[in-house]
Amino acid sequence: MMDRPLLKRRLYSCLVFVLVAALLLTYVPAMASSLKWITPPFMLALGLLFAFLVGTPCAAFNAKASKKLLQWSVVGLGFGMNLQESLASGASGMGFTIVSVFGTLILSMWIGVRLMGIDRKTAYLVGSGTAICGGSAIAAVGPTIKADERAMSLALGTVFVLNAVGLFVFPIIGHWLEMGQHAFGTWAAIAIHDTSSVVGAAAVYGEGAL
């Protein structure tokens, strides 16, 4: 009888193979229409369901692969963007970005420390992840304020859960409010924590938002 860890790894390998094959087939014109179900929210939900039911059979591999895949995906996304349009969008939203970052940091400290009684380091880490760029901001800020493992874990868990919620909920709210592509793209970029979740939500909403 096959032992449980080996079975987990085989199930994991089969799932990854099927999803990668399906993703590649979306670039075939004849297959693209039948594979529209392959969206970032669906993939995230499938991953969460697999981890909840089966577990994480390759934790070390996942940590390394996800970091590399995110970097490669951001580079690939850059090749598909118009430089002049990107610079224009960034310049127009710079003031809003600065105000939102500092405002979020101040508000998070006030809510976390004064209203919820959270220790200052955890509140600051959550605020940094919320205001800047999610887990990577927490990883960068943590050592500078000498945060312990508990504070880092709480902050990372909070931000990752909010990332997942934002990926699913933001497109629904955007359509409900009848937001335009530019407005939704700006809102998602400011309000969702991690770059990957911003890209996922914007891609679901439309090409202009992305």
Buried (B, 14 or more C-beta within 10 A) or exposed (E): EEEEEEEBEEBBEEBEEEBEEBEEBBEEEEEEEEBEEBBBBBBBBEBEEBEEEBEBBBEEEBEEEEEEEBEEEEEEEEEEEEEEEEEEBEEEBEEEBEEBBEEBBEEBBEBBBEEEEBBEBBBBBBBBBBBBBBBBBBBEBBEEEEBEEEBBEBBBEBBBEBBBEBBBBBBEEBEEEEBEBEBBBBBBBBBBBBBBBBBBBBBBBBEEBB
